[in-house]
Amino acid sequence: MADLYQLSAASLDALFTALQGDGRRILAPTDRDGRSELNPVHSAGEVAQDYIQTSLSAKETVFPKVEQLLSYDLAPGRVELAGATPRAEPTVVFGIRPCEAGGFQALDAVFNWDSRDAFFNARMANLAVIGIGCTRKDDACFCTSVGGGPGDTKGSDILLTPNPGGYLAEVLTDKGRAIQALAPELFAPAEAAGKAALLVDVPAAFDQPALTAGLPALFDGPLWDEQALRCIGCGACAFVCPTCVCFDIQEEADKQSGRRLRSWDSCGSSQFTLHASGHNPRATQGARWRQRVYHKFSYYPDRYGQLGCVGCGKCTRACPVDMNLKEHLVEASQATVEP
Amino acid sequence: MDLNGKAKELLEAGDVKVVLGFEPGTAGVRRPAFVRKAGRTGRLVFDAACTQNLASYVTRKEVKRLGKVALVARPTTLRALLQLMAERQIQEQDILPLALDAAGQVVELPTAQAIEEHLALESSEIPARDRELLDRLGRMTRQERWDFWQGELSRCVKCYACRNSCPMCYCEHCTMDCNRPQWVPVPSHGLGNLEYHMVRSMHLAGRCVQCGDCGRACPVGIPIHLLTFNAEETVHAQFGQRAGASAKLDYALSTFRPDDKETFIR
């Protein structure tokens, strides 16, 4: 059960000062030519006022687009191997939406599945999330269809809900309580009433459990080729996605030394499953698009007991050809109930 | 005739297998629509919001498989089709471009010559905003320009939306994807990003039809089209050629003439 407080809008600056005084970096949405992106900020005034979502997701704070895993030097008769230490600055991500905050759990499912990823875990341990609930939405949003909601607390250490006096603050975890303890005077006790009325209404667009149950039977159907005709096979959807976790391992080396890097990868790319033999089990864009949907809505629930999608709609907003995920899932849902 | 009527007529007559045009998408955007049944042409729209260069689809194997395509074409789409013909990637009988005439009526442009004549009526000027940005970059010192692109390219995530949306980036096996040998670093670090965009703009020099789709496709808003626009302008200034001006164009950067004015090449 969360502890409830009232945080005035004017007190955010004092909160930011307290966080920085504690040695933490603050990342928050800032404006850039009409887009919003996550950047380091020092005061509340730098935070974007009018945003639904950032273009990229907060996953880059724990799973950066490229990171070094190890390096080596070759000397006569021996190899000097050096592990890389993850850069895991104490960080507070401020102002991301509840959908995106929930995305960290889907990343965790993979990075702590069969082996525990030291890089991801070091960053997660040093990360705290202050989410802000949604008072606005757009046509790409569908959090309520995938188990979330505009005031969902999952993944946030503190969740703020905008209200007339500033914010209703739910302090949810030990990390949240540690932040509160940095400036306890800013948090005034509040009543637990009326949170839902402050939030935007996002009606569910489809029945996700029924979709997940119906997907296996649709695997060989014509739907995916049809939907994917306009897909150009780039990685924009995967790279902006807060839960897409696929990565590539690259070795950059010369005769004397080298380093091993991990970088984002995308199942939409035609090379993603290309075998050394030349065979490609996902030879068409339709097969690759199907993989994207199935990974999130069939294989993830099957393997990890959770979805690989939080309904944030970033993929839809980023797509150069408007592959609207919600719309395609609605269409797939309808196909599962048709005989 | 309006677009819906023309599309219906073509599909009913069996002249084409698919009409590739635009339909309304999320929040008023226009997106590509593949219409294969005469009864489904009602969703097609063609207005100022239809910005995408649909020529990027005609070289995709999933689209080639559908049969002959009628393609709803903006002026830069037509330039791309002519350039693709010049590069022998498509033949005029594979595609039926549909464009708008001065009166707003749909016209069929069944031959390269018809496309060339139609395009001659259109201005090939790049949008004023892009001209202004190019001029601003042109006025910068070399160091300022380097800093500008370093800043912009550091935000690149290498999703390849720019490449994949480009009608002239049709290579089935892109240099970026080569791994034996690996010419360009795969990861999205400083060097990987810089080499990717340098190689891309050099490959597009004299081939860019200036549709700007690469810049529009970028999910983080890098004005990446300015690189290829600039390369195209440079080739035009040096060689007097415009990409997509004709279906019979010798590529300026790979054509040798015995009477070249430069002595070093003879």
Boltz contact constraints between the chains, C-beta under 6 A:
constraints:
  - contact:
      token1: [A, 33]
      token2: [B, 221]
      max_distance: 6.0
  - contact:
      token1: [A, 35]
      token2: [B, 221]
      max_distance: 6.0
  - contact:
      token1: [A, 55]
      token2: [B, 219]
      max_distance: 6.0
  - contact:
      token1: [A, 55]
      token2: [B, 220]
      max_distance: 6.0
  - contact:
      token1: [A, 65]
      token2: [B, 157]
      max_distance: 6.0
  - contact:
      token1: [A, 65]
      token2: [B, 188]
      max_distance: 6.0
  - contact:
      token1: [A, 66]
      token2: [B, 187]
      max_distance: 6.0
  - contact:
      token1: [A, 66]
      token2: [B, 188]
      max_distance: 6.0
  - contact:
      token1: [A, 66]
      token2: [B, 189]
      max_distance: 6.0
  - contact:
      token1: [A, 139]
      token2: [B, 26]
      max_distance: 6.0
  - contact:
      token1: [A, 139]
      token2: [B, 27]
      max_distance: 6.0
  - contact:
      token1: [A, 229]
      token2: [B, 34]
      max_distance: 6.0
  - contact:
      token1: [A, 230]
      token2: [B, 32]
      max_distance: 6.0
  - contact:
      token1: [A, 232]
      token2: [B, 164]
      max_distance: 6.0
  - contact:
      token1: [A, 232]
      token2: [B, 165]
      max_distance: 6.0
  - contact:
      token1: [A, 233]
      token2: [B, 164]
      max_distance: 6.0
  - contact:
      token1: [A, 234]
      token2: [B, 159]
      max_distance: 6.0
  - contact:
      token1: [A, 234]
      token2: [B, 160]
      max_distance: 6.0
  - contact:
      token1: [A, 234]
      token2: [B, 161]
      max_distance: 6.0
  - contact:
      token1: [A, 234]
      token2: [B, 164]
      max_distance: 6.0
  - contact:
      token1: [A, 235]
      token2: [B, 159]
      max_distance: 6.0
  - contact:
      token1: [A, 236]
      token2: [B, 159]
      max_distance: 6.0
  - contact:
      token1: [A, 236]
      token2: [B, 161]
      max_distance: 6.0
  - contact:
      token1: [A, 236]
      token2: [B, 219]
      max_distance: 6.0
  - contact:
      token1: [A, 239]
      token2: [B, 157]
      max_distance: 6.0
  - contact:
      token1: [A, 239]
      token2: [B, 159]
      max_distance: 6.0
  - contact:
      token1: [A, 240]
      token2: [B, 219]
      max_distance: 6.0
  - contact:
      token1: [A, 250]
      token2: [B, 186]
      max_distance: 6.0
  - contact:
      token1: [A, 250]
      token2: [B, 187]
      max_distance: 6.0
  - contact:
      token1: [A, 261]
      token2: [B, 187]
      max_distance: 6.0
  - contact:
      token1: [A, 263]
      token2: [B, 187]
      max_distance: 6.0
  - contact:
      token1: [A, 263]
      token2: [B, 188]
      max_distance: 6.0
  - contact:
      token1: [A, 271]
      token2: [B, 177]
      max_distance: 6.0
  - contact:
      token1: [A, 284]
      token2: [B, 62]
      max_distance: 6.0
  - contact:
      token1: [A, 285]
      token2: [B, 62]
      max_distance: 6.0
  - contact:
      token1: [A, 318]
      token2: [B, 219]
      max_distance: 6.0
  - contact:
      token1: [A, 320]
      token2: [B, 161]
      max_distance: 6.0
  - contact:
      token1: [A, 320]
      token2: [B, 165]
      max_distance: 6.0
  - contact:
      token1: [A, 320]
      token2: [B, 217]
      max_distance: 6.0
  - contact:
      token1: [A, 321]
      token2: [B, 31]
      max_distance: 6.0
  - contact:
      token1: [A, 321]
      token2: [B, 32]
      max_distance: 6.0
  - contact:
      token1: [A, 322]
      token2: [B, 25]
      max_distance: 6.0
  - contact:
      token1: [A, 322]
      token2: [B, 26]
      max_distance: 6.0
  - contact:
      token1: [A, 322]
      token2: [B, 29]
      max_distance: 6.0
  - contact:
      token1: [A, 322]
      token2: [B, 31]
      max_distance: 6.0
  - contact:
      token1: [A, 324]
      token2: [B, 26]
      max_distance: 6.0
